[in-house]
Amino acid sequence: MTLTAEDRTAIIELISLHGHLVDGGELDRMDELFTADIRYDVTDLGGGIILGLAALREAALALGEANPVGHHVTNIVLGELADGTVRGLSKGIGVHADGTCASVTYEDVVARGDGGWRITHRKVVRRRVPLGGR
């Protein structure tokens, strides 16, 4: 499979939409971003692996005021995988209500289904140390 320019645009917009929906509290629209069986890995942030849309919504609600007020994504790089899915790698900046910020890397697997492109797996890796350190 070769990604078309239209596919690339759709996937980049998909990844970018995450912050708009979450920051806007539109958690009932998460099916526009993720598959029903999403595997959302926030182990590096202390949250474990969240399986499925309902569990992802509940986790966001449980986090409540500790959620960032702004999720900003940048530096999106896409690569085709042999099974027809796409690997998305992007940088995320989370801005908290108290003004502190955190940097993460999103490692996504994106697949095309009946509803278009959706993220099937997301791993969030927090950046703590410069120059590749962990």
All heavy atoms as an XYZ file, in Angstrom:
995
protein
N       0.841     -1.174      0.000
C       0.000      0.000      0.000
C       0.891      1.243      0.000
O       1.876      1.314      0.713
C      -0.880     -0.012      1.254
C      -1.673      1.246      1.450
S      -2.600      1.219      2.990
C      -1.731      2.483      3.871
N       0.494      2.202     -0.793
C       1.186      3.484     -0.796
C       0.220      4.536     -0.287
O      -0.899      4.650     -0.780
C       1.657      3.838     -2.218
O       2.548      2.822     -2.673
C       2.356      5.175     -2.229
N       0.647      5.267      0.724
C      -0.193      6.334      1.263
C      -0.315      7.454      0.250
O       0.692      7.945     -0.265
C       0.422      6.903      2.540
C       0.256      6.113      3.808
C       1.003      6.805      4.943
C      -1.197      5.950      4.164
N      -1.535      7.850     -0.020
C      -1.763      8.975     -0.913
C      -1.645     10.275     -0.111
O      -1.641     10.263      1.128
C      -3.167      8.905     -1.528
O      -4.139      9.062     -0.479
C      -3.386      7.585     -2.264
N      -1.588     11.367     -0.820
C      -1.575     12.671     -0.149
C      -2.850     12.858      0.667
O      -2.824     13.410      1.768
C      -1.428     13.791     -1.181
N      -3.974     12.346      0.148
C      -5.243     12.445      0.865
C      -5.216     11.626      2.162
O      -5.725     12.066      3.190
C      -6.402     11.986     -0.025
C      -6.700     12.921     -1.180
C      -5.757     12.708     -2.384
O      -5.033     11.686     -2.442
O      -5.731     13.600     -3.255
N      -4.611     10.417      2.098
C      -4.469      9.599      3.304
C      -3.613     10.320      4.342
O      -3.962     10.373      5.522
C      -3.806      8.251      2.982
C      -4.691      7.304      2.207
O      -5.932      7.340      2.383
O      -4.134      6.512      1.409
N      -2.498     10.858      3.920
C      -1.601     11.565      4.838
C      -2.310     12.746      5.496
O      -2.217     12.939      6.700
C      -0.341     12.039      4.112
C       0.599     10.910      3.771
C       1.890     11.416      3.136
N       2.795     10.308      2.951
C       3.572      9.789      3.896
N       3.555     10.304      5.105
N       4.366      8.773      3.644
N      -3.036     13.508      4.704
C      -3.772     14.650      5.247
C      -4.807     14.188      6.258
O      -4.936     14.768      7.344
C      -4.441     15.449      4.111
O      -3.414     15.952      3.240
C      -5.268     16.599      4.662
N      -5.548     13.125      5.924
C      -6.585     12.613      6.826
C      -5.991     12.127      8.145
O      -6.547     12.379      9.222
C      -7.375     11.488      6.143
N      -4.857     11.442      8.087
C      -4.230     10.919      9.302
C      -3.663     12.053     10.154
O      -3.805     12.054     11.381
C      -3.153      9.871      8.953
C      -3.810      8.646      8.299
C      -2.369      9.467     10.196
C      -2.822      7.691      7.644
N      -3.043     13.021      9.520
C      -2.506     14.169     10.271
C      -3.643     14.926     10.947
O      -3.542     15.311     12.120
C      -1.666     15.074      9.351
C      -0.354     14.358      9.002
C      -1.390     16.424     10.010
C       0.449     15.015      7.896
N      -4.753     15.125     10.246
C      -5.906     15.794     10.855
C      -6.489     14.961     11.989
O      -6.914     15.509     13.007
C      -6.963     16.104      9.797
C      -6.543     17.233      8.895
C      -7.617     17.648      7.911
O      -8.766     17.151      7.999
O      -7.303     18.482      7.044
N      -6.511     13.644     11.845
C      -6.991     12.742     12.894
C      -6.156     12.921     14.163
O      -6.699     13.136     15.254
C      -6.906     11.295     12.403
C      -7.161     10.203     13.437
C      -8.650     10.109     13.730
C      -6.623      8.872     12.930
N      -4.851     12.854     14.029
C      -3.959     12.994     15.181
C      -4.110     14.380     15.807
O      -4.124     14.530     17.032
C      -2.501     12.693     14.771
C      -2.365     11.200     14.414
C      -1.526     13.077     15.864
C      -1.048     10.822     13.750
N      -4.265     15.394     14.973
C      -4.407     16.773     15.468
C      -5.739     17.009     16.166
O      -5.831     17.852     17.064
C      -4.260     17.753     14.300
O      -2.977     17.653     13.726
N      -6.782     16.285     15.761
C      -8.116     16.472     16.335
C      -8.179     16.076     17.813
O      -8.992     16.607     18.566
C      -9.141     15.668     15.525
C     -10.607     15.776     15.942
C     -11.106     17.211     15.859
C     -11.454     14.851     15.075
N      -7.316     15.185     18.252
C      -7.336     14.687     19.629
C      -7.404     15.816     20.652
O      -8.267     15.841     21.520
C      -6.108     13.807     19.880
C      -5.945     13.403     21.305
N      -5.021     14.010     22.135
C      -6.585     12.482     22.052
C      -5.102     13.467     23.332
N      -6.041     12.542     23.316
N      -6.496     16.772     20.561
C      -6.461     17.871     21.531
C      -7.723     18.708     21.523
O      -8.206     19.125     22.575
N      -8.269     18.933     20.351
C      -9.496     19.739     20.263
C     -10.653     19.049     20.980
O     -11.401     19.688     21.725
C      -9.868     20.000     18.803
C      -8.903     20.895     18.108
N      -8.849     22.252     18.329
C      -7.923     20.614     17.201
C      -7.900     22.779     17.575
N      -7.317     21.808     16.890
N     -10.808     17.750     20.757
C     -11.923     17.037     21.390
C     -11.722     16.894     22.895
O     -12.643     17.154     23.674
C     -12.107     15.659     20.749
C     -12.555     15.651     19.289
C     -12.813     14.223     18.825
C     -13.765     16.522     19.062
N     -10.543     16.495     23.322
C     -10.293     16.293     24.743
C     -10.358     17.618     25.497
O     -11.045     17.722     26.521
C      -8.939     15.586     24.985
C      -8.613     15.528     26.467
C      -8.967     14.184     24.400
N      -9.687     18.620     24.992
C      -9.677     19.911     25.678
C     -11.068     20.529     25.725
O     -11.401     21.241     26.665
C      -8.700     20.880     25.013
C      -7.258     20.403     25.106
O      -6.977     19.483     25.898
O      -6.414     20.950     24.372
N     -11.887     20.221     24.725
C     -13.258     20.722     24.688
C     -14.232     19.872     25.487
O     -15.426     20.174     25.537
N     -13.729     18.798     26.107
C     -14.586     17.915     26.890
C     -15.544     17.087     26.052
O     -16.523     16.548     26.568
N     -15.251     16.938     24.776
C     -16.128     16.195     23.867
C     -15.752     14.713     23.851
O     -15.484     14.127     22.803
C     -16.064     16.814     22.479
C     -16.547     18.260     22.464
C     -16.537     18.849     21.080
O     -17.293     18.352     20.228
O     -15.760     19.798     20.861
N     -15.782     14.103     25.019
C     -15.347     12.710     25.167
C     -16.269     11.729     24.466
O     -15.851     10.611     24.139
C     -15.215     12.372     26.651
C     -14.243     13.263     27.438
C     -14.224     12.855     28.899
C     -12.858     13.247     26.835
N     -17.503     12.120     24.205
C     -18.425     11.243     23.494
C     -18.121     11.169     22.000
O     -18.728     10.374     21.287
C     -19.874     11.704     23.703
C     -20.337     11.495     25.133
O     -19.803     10.582     25.806
O     -21.219     12.236     25.588
N     -17.180     11.954     21.545
C     -16.781     11.938     20.134
C     -15.467     11.188     19.909
O     -14.905     11.215     18.822
C     -16.657     13.367     19.612
C     -17.972     14.106     19.545
C     -17.816     15.506     18.997
N     -17.185     15.520     17.678
C     -16.650     16.618     17.120
N     -16.675     17.773     17.770
N     -16.090     16.558     15.921
N     -14.982     10.498     20.934
C     -13.700      9.805     20.825
C     -13.701      8.729     19.736
O     -12.641      8.350     19.242
C     -13.300      9.204     22.164
C     -13.055     10.248     23.240
S     -11.765     11.383     22.778
C     -10.538     10.930     23.952
N     -14.904      8.262     19.349
C     -14.969      7.276     18.272
C     -14.558      7.870     16.926
O     -14.313      7.138     15.971
C     -16.362      6.661     18.182
C     -17.450      7.667     17.856
O     -17.274      8.871     18.119
O     -18.499      7.233     17.336
N     -14.443      9.187     16.847
C     -13.932      9.840     15.641
C     -12.416      9.747     15.561
O     -11.823      9.990     14.506
C     -14.352     11.311     15.604
C     -15.850     11.512     15.509
C     -16.242     12.978     15.576
O     -15.471     13.839     15.101
O     -17.334     13.258     16.107
N     -11.785      9.395     16.682
C     -10.325      9.312     16.759
C      -9.812      7.883     16.849
O      -8.793      7.540     16.255
C      -9.819     10.044     18.009
C     -10.168     11.499     18.186
C      -9.732     11.970     19.562
C      -9.516     12.321     17.099
N     -10.504      7.087     17.667
C     -10.001      5.773     18.048
C     -10.970      4.666     17.651
O     -12.184      4.882     17.593
C      -9.810      5.714     19.573
C      -8.913      6.783     20.122
C      -9.411      7.798     20.927
C      -7.552      6.782     19.844
C      -8.588      8.785     21.446
C      -6.714      7.762     20.361
C      -7.233      8.768     21.158
N     -10.425      3.471     17.460
C     -11.274      2.304     17.253
C     -11.927      1.935     18.589
O     -11.445      2.327     19.660
C     -10.454      1.104     16.740
O      -9.391      0.833     17.658
C      -9.888      1.376     15.349
N     -13.019      1.181     18.527
C     -13.747      0.783     19.740
C     -12.852      0.020     20.706
O     -13.019      0.106     21.920
C     -14.970     -0.051     19.373
N     -11.875     -0.716     20.158
C     -10.987     -1.527     21.004
C      -9.615     -0.875     21.202
O      -8.615     -1.558     21.390
C     -10.834     -2.927     20.410
C     -10.214     -2.915     19.018
O     -10.101     -1.826     18.392
O      -9.837     -4.006     18.529
N      -9.587      0.453     21.194
C      -8.327      1.176     21.356
C      -7.510      0.631     22.524
O      -8.051      0.301     23.576
C      -8.586      2.705     21.550
C      -7.274      3.482     21.765
C      -9.514      2.968     22.723
C      -6.379      3.538     20.581
N      -6.224      0.555     22.307
C      -5.262      0.201     23.365
C      -4.463      1.475     23.615
O      -3.631      1.861     22.784
C      -4.377     -0.943     22.902
C      -3.340     -1.370     23.900
C      -2.498     -2.516     23.315
N      -1.388     -2.809     24.152
C      -1.384     -3.691     25.157
N      -2.482     -4.377     25.406
N      -0.314     -3.889     25.879
N      -4.739      2.145     24.726
C      -4.161      3.448     25.044
C      -3.195      3.250     26.204
O      -3.610      3.078     27.348
C      -5.291      4.420     25.410
C      -4.945      5.875     25.241
C      -5.345      6.568     24.111
C      -4.239      6.563     26.217
C      -5.050      7.920     23.951
C      -3.941      7.907     26.066
C      -4.348      8.579     24.933
O      -4.046      9.904     24.784
N      -1.921      3.273     25.911
C      -0.881      2.929     26.880
C      -0.301      4.192     27.515
O       0.452      4.929     26.891
C       0.209      2.130     26.172
C       1.291      1.616     27.104
O       1.381      2.078     28.267
O       2.077      0.753     26.662
N      -0.693      4.432     28.757
C      -0.149      5.559     29.523
C       0.650      5.035     30.724
O       0.745      5.678     31.762
C      -1.258      6.549     29.963
C      -1.728      7.388     28.792
C      -2.429      5.833     30.608
N       1.258      3.868     30.536
C       2.077      3.254     31.573
C       3.186      4.200     32.025
O       3.451      4.337     33.219
C       2.679      1.929     31.062
O       1.610      1.069     30.642
C       3.496      1.240     32.133
N       3.811      4.878     31.072
C       4.918      5.777     31.404
C       4.465      6.977     32.231
O       5.269      7.610     32.892
C       5.596      6.243     30.113
C       6.974      6.823     30.360
O       7.743      6.226     31.148
O       7.290      7.873     29.777
N       3.166      7.264     32.209
C       2.615      8.358     33.016
C       1.985      7.846     34.311
O       1.383      8.616     35.054
C       1.555      9.127     32.209
C       2.012      9.715     30.877
C       0.846     10.383     30.168
C       3.155     10.691     31.073
N       2.104      6.542     34.559
C       1.567      5.947     35.780
C       0.142      5.449     35.677
O      -0.459      5.063     36.670
N      -0.403      5.419     34.453
C      -1.806      5.047     34.281
C      -2.073      3.672     33.721
O      -3.226      3.286     33.574
N      -1.068      2.921     33.361
C      -1.275      1.585     32.822
C      -1.776      1.610     31.386
O      -1.604      2.585     30.666
N      -2.410      0.516     31.010
C      -2.960      0.375     29.660
C      -4.475      0.422     29.756
O      -5.077     -0.342     30.512
C      -2.484     -0.927     28.993
C      -0.960     -0.906     28.859
C      -3.165     -1.109     27.638
C      -0.354     -2.190     28.348
N      -5.063      1.311     28.992
C      -6.521      1.489     28.975
C      -7.040      0.805     27.717
O      -6.557      1.082     26.608
C      -6.873      2.985     28.977
C      -6.262      3.664     30.213
C      -8.381      3.181     28.912
C      -6.237      5.179     30.138
N      -8.022     -0.070     27.883
C      -8.558     -0.825     26.755
C      -9.996     -0.422     26.463
O     -10.870     -0.560     27.321
C      -8.496     -2.328     27.050
C      -7.098     -2.897     27.300
C      -7.188     -4.348     27.721
C      -6.244     -2.750     26.048
N     -10.235      0.086     25.275
C     -11.580      0.406     24.825
C     -11.984      1.845     25.070
O     -11.472      2.520     25.964
N     -12.931      2.307     24.247
C     -13.393      3.693     24.322
C     -14.051      4.036     25.648
O     -13.819      5.114     26.192
C     -14.383      3.970     23.184
C     -13.796      4.148     21.795
C     -14.913      4.280     20.764
C     -12.877      5.351     21.752
N     -14.883      3.131     26.158
C     -15.572      3.426     27.422
C     -14.573      3.597     28.558
O     -14.687      4.525     29.362
C     -16.571      2.320     27.754
N     -13.576      2.734     28.606
C     -12.559      2.827     29.655
C     -11.721      4.086     29.491
O     -11.339      4.726     30.485
C     -11.662      1.587     29.638
N     -11.466      4.490     28.254
C     -10.693      5.704     28.004
C     -11.465      6.932     28.477
O     -10.907      7.824     29.126
C     -10.357      5.815     26.514
C      -9.466      6.968     26.099
C      -8.134      6.942     26.844
C      -9.243      6.930     24.594
N     -12.746      6.961     28.200
C     -13.594      8.070     28.653
C     -13.629      8.123     30.180
O     -13.480      9.182     30.781
C     -15.011      7.900     28.100
C     -15.937      9.021     28.481
C     -17.348      8.781     27.880
N     -18.200      9.913     28.076
C     -18.819     10.222     29.215
N     -18.646      9.451     30.278
N     -19.588     11.280     29.315
N     -13.807      6.972     30.816
C     -13.855      6.906     32.282
C     -12.528      7.358     32.898
O     -12.521      8.048     33.921
C     -14.203      5.493     32.749
C     -15.639      5.100     32.468
C     -16.643      6.057     33.097
O     -16.480      6.436     34.271
O     -17.603      6.446     32.388
N     -11.416      6.982     32.278
C     -10.105      7.387     32.790
C      -9.946      8.905     32.726
O      -9.440      9.530     33.668
C      -8.998      6.702     32.005
N     -10.404      9.513     31.633
C     -10.316     10.971     31.510
C     -11.187     11.656     32.555
O     -10.772     12.633     33.181
C     -10.729     11.408     30.104
N     -12.388     11.137     32.773
C     -13.278     11.719     33.776
C     -12.713     11.541     35.183
O     -12.805     12.445     36.010
C     -14.671     11.102     33.675
C     -15.459     11.467     32.413
C     -16.749     10.652     32.335
C     -15.743     12.952     32.355
N     -12.112     10.381     35.451
C     -11.533     10.121     36.769
C     -10.349     11.047     37.042
O     -10.144     11.474     38.182
C     -11.097      8.662     36.876
N      -9.601     11.386     36.012
C      -8.466     12.286     36.174
C      -8.929     13.712     36.482
O      -8.245     14.458     37.178
C      -7.606     12.257     34.911
C      -6.180     12.739     34.996
C      -5.399     12.026     36.094
C      -5.484     12.550     33.656
N     -10.104     14.050     36.003
C     -10.734     15.326     36.334
C      -9.841     16.533     36.148
O      -9.284     16.755     35.082
N      -9.682     17.318     37.213
C      -8.922     18.566     37.165
C      -7.428     18.355     36.910
O      -6.713     19.306     36.612
C      -9.108     19.338     38.476
C     -10.532     19.810     38.712
C     -10.981     20.849     37.688
O     -10.192     21.751     37.364
O     -12.132     20.740     37.221
N      -6.953     17.133     37.023
C      -5.542     16.845     36.755
C      -5.254     16.725     35.256
O      -4.100     16.665     34.849
C      -5.113     15.569     37.472
N      -6.318     16.690     34.429
C      -6.126     16.685     32.982
C      -5.467     17.989     32.544
O      -5.755     19.043     33.109
C      -7.479     16.582     32.260
C      -8.007     15.183     32.214
O      -7.444     14.336     31.542
N      -9.104     14.944     32.925
N      -4.615     17.944     31.530
C      -4.104     19.189     30.973
C      -5.250     20.026     30.409
O      -6.260     19.480     29.958
C      -3.173     18.728     29.839
C      -2.785     17.332     30.205
C      -3.993     16.761     30.898
N      -5.083     21.338     30.435
C      -6.079     22.218     29.810
C      -5.797     22.369     28.321
O      -6.665     22.818     27.567
C      -6.134     23.604     30.479
C      -6.592     23.485     31.921
C      -4.802     24.328     30.394
N      -4.590     21.998     27.906
C      -4.241     22.077     26.493
C      -3.377     20.906     26.071
O      -2.354     20.644     26.691
N      -3.828     20.193     25.052
C      -3.035     19.135     24.413
C      -2.635     19.666     23.037
O      -3.508     19.922     22.209
C      -3.860     17.865     24.218
C      -4.227     17.153     25.463
N      -5.247     17.569     26.288
C      -3.710     16.034     26.028
C      -5.354     16.725     27.304
N      -4.434     15.798     27.171
N      -1.336     19.834     22.804
C      -0.863     20.387     21.533
C       0.048     19.363     20.866
O       0.977     18.859     21.491
C      -0.113     21.697     21.769
C      -0.942     22.693     22.515
N      -1.890     23.470     21.887
C      -0.997     23.005     23.840
C      -2.485     24.235     22.783
N      -1.965     23.970     23.979
N      -0.231     19.043     19.620
C       0.554     18.043     18.901
C       1.325     18.718     17.770
O       0.861     19.680     17.163
C      -0.351     16.899     18.371
C      -1.276     17.390     17.283
C       0.465     15.724     17.903
N       2.523     18.205     17.533
C       3.384     18.771     16.493
C       4.317     17.682     15.970
O       4.324     16.562     16.485
C       4.173     19.981     17.053
O       4.906     20.580     15.986
C       5.093     19.586     18.181
N       5.076     17.998     14.971
C       6.120     17.107     14.433
C       5.573     15.730     14.076
O       6.159     14.700     14.434
C       7.275     16.965     15.428
C       7.939     18.273     15.750
O       7.307     19.154     16.334
N       9.192     18.425     15.398
N       4.472     15.673     13.357
C       3.852     14.397     12.983
C       4.621     13.784     11.819
O       4.820     14.415     10.782
C       2.376     14.595     12.603
C       1.597     15.180     13.781
C       1.768     13.274     12.140
C       0.183     15.607     13.447
N       5.058     12.541     12.018
C       5.770     11.788     10.997
C       5.013     10.476     10.800
O       4.686      9.793     11.772
C       7.230     11.500     11.429
C       7.950     10.681     10.376
C       7.972     12.796     11.721
N       4.749     10.129      9.539
C       3.987      8.917      9.234
C       4.848      7.933      8.463
O       5.658      8.320      7.627
C       2.750      9.263      8.395
C       1.797     10.293      8.986
C       0.672     10.582      8.004
C       1.261      9.817     10.321
N       4.639      6.645      8.758
C       5.332      5.585      8.040
C       4.399      4.414      7.804
O       3.623      4.052      8.682
N       4.481      3.849      6.617
C       3.637      2.706      6.279
C       4.219      1.435      6.888
O       5.425      1.231      6.887
C       3.562      2.561      4.769
C       2.953      3.768      4.092
C       3.007      3.662      2.576
O       2.548      2.640      2.034
O       3.523      4.605      1.955
N       3.336      0.585      7.398
C       3.737     -0.713      7.937
C       3.300     -1.813      6.975
O       2.367     -1.633      6.185
C       3.129     -0.917      9.327
C       3.549      0.122     10.377
C       2.788     -0.080     11.683
C       5.056      0.049     10.618
N       3.959     -2.959      7.051
C       3.720     -4.051      6.107
C       2.287     -4.562      6.123
O       1.789     -5.053      5.108
C       4.694     -5.199      6.399
N       1.590     -4.434      7.257
C       0.226     -4.965      7.356
C      -0.850     -3.983      6.875
O      -2.040     -4.223      7.029
C      -0.069     -5.395      8.790
C      -0.051     -4.251      9.779
O       0.214     -3.096      9.380
O      -0.309     -4.503     10.975
N      -0.429     -2.865      6.275
C      -1.387     -1.893      5.758
C      -1.772     -0.808      6.751
O      -2.521      0.101      6.416
N      -1.272     -0.896      7.976
C      -1.510      0.164      8.949
C      -0.417      1.221      8.802
O       0.530      1.055      8.039
C      -1.545     -0.376     10.395
O      -0.271     -0.966     10.702
C      -2.658     -1.397     10.574
N      -0.575      2.284      9.548
C       0.377      3.389      9.486
C       0.902      3.661     10.887
O       0.144      3.663     11.856
C      -0.317      4.655      8.919
C       0.609      5.861      8.989
C      -0.767      4.406      7.489
N       2.194      3.895     10.980
C       2.806      4.293     12.243
C       2.865      5.806     12.259
O       3.398      6.434     11.341
C       4.214      3.732     12.369
C       4.902      4.143     13.664
C       6.283      3.496     13.752
N       6.866      3.724     15.048
C       7.745      4.682     15.327
N       8.126      5.519     14.380
N       8.240      4.811     16.539
N       2.271      6.385     13.287
C       2.340      7.827     13.475
C       3.219      8.133     14.676
O       3.065      7.530     15.737
N       4.138      9.026     14.501
C       5.018      9.460     15.584
C       4.874     10.969     15.672
O       5.016     11.669     14.660
C       6.469      9.071     15.266
C       7.524      9.363     16.304
C       7.272      8.529     17.566
C       8.909      9.057     15.747
N       4.538     11.463     16.847
C       4.358     12.907     16.996
C       4.786     13.345     18.389
O       4.931     12.537     19.298
C       2.903     13.300     16.730
O       2.020     12.627     17.601
N       4.970     14.636     18.519
C       5.332     15.235     19.796
C       4.091     15.887     20.373
O       3.287     16.469     19.640
C       6.419     16.294     19.613
C       7.717     15.768     19.007
C       8.383     14.738     19.869
C       8.817     15.345     21.172
N       9.477     14.414     22.079
N       3.939     15.791     21.673
C       2.813     16.427     22.335
C       3.296     17.309     23.469
O       4.272     16.985     24.156
N       2.629     18.434     23.627
C       2.906     19.333     24.741
C       1.613     19.464     25.527
O       0.569     19.816     24.961
C       3.369     20.720     24.272
C       4.633     20.594     23.424
C       3.593     21.649     25.469
C       5.000     21.866     22.680
N       1.659     19.146     26.812
C       0.496     19.295     27.675
C       0.682     20.501     28.577
O       1.718     20.636     29.229
N      -0.312     21.370     28.576
C      -0.273     22.552     29.428
C      -1.299     22.355     30.536
O      -2.471     22.091     30.266
C      -0.588     23.837     28.632
C      -0.540     25.055     29.538
C       0.367     23.983     27.449
N      -0.848     22.460     31.784
C      -1.716     22.247     32.939
C      -2.294     23.573     33.425
O      -1.788     24.652     33.110
C      -0.935     21.543     34.054
C      -0.420     20.209     33.619
N      -1.185     19.075     33.641
C       0.783     19.839     33.115
C      -0.487     18.057     33.182
N       0.721     18.495     32.855
N      -3.353     23.486     34.195
C      -4.051     24.681     34.687
C      -3.128     25.609     35.478
O      -3.314     26.825     35.470
C      -5.257     24.278     35.536
N      -2.121     25.050     36.139
C      -1.209     25.887     36.923
C      -0.080     26.487     36.085
O       0.821     27.135     36.599
C      -0.630     25.094     38.098
C       0.269     23.941     37.666
O       0.476     23.737     36.442
O       0.753     23.225     38.566
N      -0.111     26.257     34.768
C       0.881     26.819     33.865
C       2.073     25.928     33.598
O       2.881     26.235     32.722
N       2.213     24.829     34.332
C       3.316     23.914     34.052
C       3.035     23.171     32.752
O       1.895     23.034     32.322
C       3.529     22.908     35.202
O       2.333     22.143     35.383
C       3.898     23.623     36.495
N       4.107     22.692     32.140
C       3.997     21.991     30.867
C       4.759     20.673     30.940
O       5.662     20.515     31.754
C       4.595     22.823     29.737
S       3.791     24.393     29.472
N       4.381     19.768     30.072
C       5.089     18.500     29.943
C       5.164     18.152     28.465
O       4.272     18.494     27.687
C       4.379     17.397     30.714
N       6.223     17.452     28.091
C       6.406     17.022     26.716
C       6.299     15.506     26.651
O       6.838     14.800     27.518
C       7.779     17.472     26.208
O       7.987     17.035     24.884
N       5.604     15.016     25.634
C       5.467     13.584     25.427
C       5.711     13.266     23.959
O       5.704     14.142     23.098
C       4.066     13.054     25.826
C       3.783     13.297     27.302
C       2.975     13.630     24.945
N       5.904     11.988     23.703
C       5.905     11.474     22.346
C       4.708     10.536     22.227
O       4.481      9.702     23.114
C       7.203     10.702     22.039
O       8.307     11.602     22.190
C       7.192     10.138     20.638
N       3.912     10.713     21.173
C       2.814      9.801     20.875
C       3.303      8.815     19.828
O       3.785      9.206     18.771
C       1.606     10.546     20.301
C       0.900     11.473     21.248
C       0.783     12.823     20.953
C       0.323     11.005     22.420
C       0.108     13.690     21.807
C      -0.351     11.861     23.282
C      -0.456     13.204     22.966
O      -1.117     14.055     23.808
N       3.184      7.530     20.151
C       3.496      6.469     19.196
C       2.180      5.806     18.845
O       1.591      5.098     19.667
C       4.457      5.466     19.823
C       5.786      6.081     20.225
C       6.684      5.130     21.008
O       6.284      3.951     21.244
O       7.780      5.557     21.401
N       1.678      6.067     17.637
C       0.365      5.591     17.220
C       0.447      4.530     16.144
O       1.370      4.529     15.320
C      -0.469      6.751     16.647
C      -0.812      7.818     17.670
O      -0.970      7.476     18.852
O      -0.922      8.993     17.279
N      -0.554      3.649     16.132
C      -0.819      2.775     14.999
C      -2.200      3.171     14.507
O      -3.152      3.239     15.286
C      -0.777      1.278     15.386
C      -1.158      0.416     14.186
C       0.600      0.899     15.915
N      -2.283      3.459     13.218
C      -3.509      3.962     12.619
C      -3.938      3.004     11.512
O      -3.114      2.567     10.704
C      -3.289      5.378     12.040
C      -4.587      5.964     11.516
C      -2.661      6.299     13.080
N      -5.234      2.664     11.494
C      -5.773      1.747     10.489
C      -6.988      2.369      9.810
O      -7.725      3.136     10.419
C      -6.160      0.416     11.135
N      -7.185      1.986      8.552
C      -8.356      2.455      7.824
C      -9.475      1.432      7.972
O      -9.290      0.237      7.765
C      -8.054      2.663      6.348
C      -9.244      3.260      5.623
C      -9.082      3.464      4.129
N      -7.850      3.054      3.552
C      -7.132      3.810      2.712
N      -7.535      5.010      2.391
N      -6.025      3.346      2.188
N     -10.658      1.913      8.375
C     -11.829      1.059      8.510
C     -13.009      1.690      7.802
O     -12.850      2.627      7.015
N     -14.192      1.195      8.104
C     -15.408      1.709      7.467
C     -15.607      3.197      7.709
O     -16.122      3.902      6.852
C     -16.631      0.941      7.968
C     -16.626     -0.508      7.511
O     -15.935     -0.818      6.514
O     -17.312     -1.323      8.152
N     -15.207      3.683      8.873
C     -15.372      5.096      9.210
C     -14.192      5.965      8.818
O     -14.123      7.127      9.185
N     -13.238      5.395      8.108
C     -12.026      6.133      7.738
C     -10.866      5.731      8.643
O     -10.879      4.680      9.272
N      -9.879      6.565      8.716
C      -8.690      6.288      9.519
C      -8.997      6.485     11.004
O      -9.651      7.445     11.389
C      -7.545      7.217      9.119
C      -7.004      6.921      7.758
C      -7.297      7.572      6.596
C      -6.088      5.881      7.414
N      -6.613      7.006      5.556
C      -5.862      5.960      6.029
C      -5.430      4.889      8.139
C      -4.999      5.096      5.345
C      -4.570      4.032      7.472
C      -4.365      4.137      6.094
N      -8.536      5.539     11.843
C      -8.687      5.623     13.290
C      -7.426      5.087     13.953
O      -6.751      4.200     13.435
C      -9.886      4.803     13.803
C     -11.252      5.250     13.304
C     -11.642      6.607     13.871
N     -12.976      7.011     13.495
C     -13.301      7.682     12.399
N     -12.365      7.998     11.521
N     -14.550      8.032     12.164
N      -7.129      5.607     15.139
C      -5.987      5.132     15.921
C      -6.408      3.856     16.643
O      -7.406      3.838     17.358
C      -5.540      6.206     16.929
C      -5.114      7.484     16.183
C      -4.403      5.689     17.816
C      -4.917      8.704     17.078
N      -5.639      2.781     16.444
C      -5.931      1.495     17.096
C      -5.095      1.298     18.352
O      -5.468      0.540     19.237
C      -5.659      0.312     16.149
O      -4.255      0.253     15.849
C      -6.446      0.438     14.863
N      -3.949      1.949     18.391
C      -3.041      1.820     19.528
C      -2.294      3.134     19.696
O      -1.823      3.709     18.708
C      -2.040      0.685     19.290
C      -1.059      0.512     20.395
N       0.213      1.014     20.326
C      -1.152     -0.065     21.608
C       0.864      0.726     21.448
N       0.053      0.087     22.237
N      -2.241      3.627     20.918
C      -1.449      4.820     21.223
C      -0.636      4.553     22.472
O      -1.149      4.126     23.495
C      -2.330      6.048     21.442
C      -1.540      7.253     21.991
C      -2.315      8.527     21.966
N      -2.179      9.099     20.612
C      -2.702     10.247     20.236
N      -3.435     10.947     21.086
N      -2.521     10.701     19.020
N       0.661      4.823     22.375
C       1.549      4.772     23.533
C       2.038      6.188     23.773
O       2.516      6.861     22.852
C       2.734      3.838     23.275
C       3.670      3.718     24.452
C       4.767      2.704     24.182
C       5.671      2.568     25.391
N       6.732      1.582     25.149
N       1.907      6.647     25.012
C       2.342      7.990     25.384
C       3.617      7.845     26.215
O       3.611      7.186     27.259
C       1.250      8.727     26.195
C       1.694     10.150     26.498
C      -0.085      8.711     25.452
N       4.683      8.447     25.724
C       5.978      8.365     26.401
C       6.368      9.775     26.844
O       6.487     10.675     26.013
C       7.063      7.790     25.464
C       8.410      7.725     26.180
C       6.647      6.423     24.941
N       6.523      9.947     28.139
C       6.880     11.263     28.680
C       8.357     11.541     28.460
O       9.214     10.677     28.656
C       6.575     11.321     30.179
C       6.833     12.700     30.720
C       6.196     12.910     32.042
N       6.461     14.289     32.456
C       6.299     14.733     33.660
N       5.838     13.935     34.592
N       6.576     15.978     33.946
N       8.651     12.735     28.057
C      10.035     13.183     27.885
C      10.454     13.854     29.186
O       9.835     14.810     29.619
C      10.156     14.165     26.708
C       9.660     13.634     25.377
C      10.318     12.367     24.900
N      11.752     12.424     25.021
C      12.533     11.356     25.067
N      12.017     10.149     25.013
N      13.821     11.477     25.183
N      11.487     13.329     29.833
C      11.934     13.835     31.125
C      13.338     14.413     31.080
O      13.706     15.232     31.914
C      11.904     12.707     32.154
C      10.524     12.197     32.467
C      10.595     11.041     33.470
N       9.278     10.626     33.888
C       8.545      9.706     33.259
N       9.017      9.115     32.184
N       7.346      9.390     33.694
N      14.131     13.927     30.135
C      15.546     14.276     30.064
C      15.873     14.661     28.625
O      15.402     14.008     27.699
C      16.418     13.064     30.501
C      17.891     13.396     30.445
C      16.022     12.597     31.901
N      16.663     15.707     28.407
C      16.989     16.108     27.041
C      17.905     15.113     26.330
O      18.529     14.258     26.960
C      17.693     17.460     27.219
C      18.189     17.475     28.617
C      17.254     16.598     29.405
N      17.966     15.256     25.035
C      18.885     14.513     24.172
C      18.717     13.001     24.262
O      19.693     12.242     24.297
C      20.336     14.918     24.475
C      20.641     16.406     24.303
C      22.063     16.708     24.737
C      20.392     16.846     22.867
N      17.479     12.555     24.283
C      17.195     11.123     24.222
C      17.238     10.385     25.539
O      17.000      9.191     25.586
N      17.556     11.061     26.626
C      17.587     10.412     27.929
C      16.203     10.065     28.423
O      15.203     10.576     27.942
N      16.115      9.162     29.331
C      14.840      8.760     29.894
C      14.832      9.139     31.338
O      14.279      8.892     32.210
C      14.618      7.273     29.699
C      14.398      6.936     28.243
C      13.053      6.475     28.062
N      12.739      6.265     26.672
C      11.538      5.974     26.329
N      10.590      5.844     27.192
N      11.241      5.791     25.083
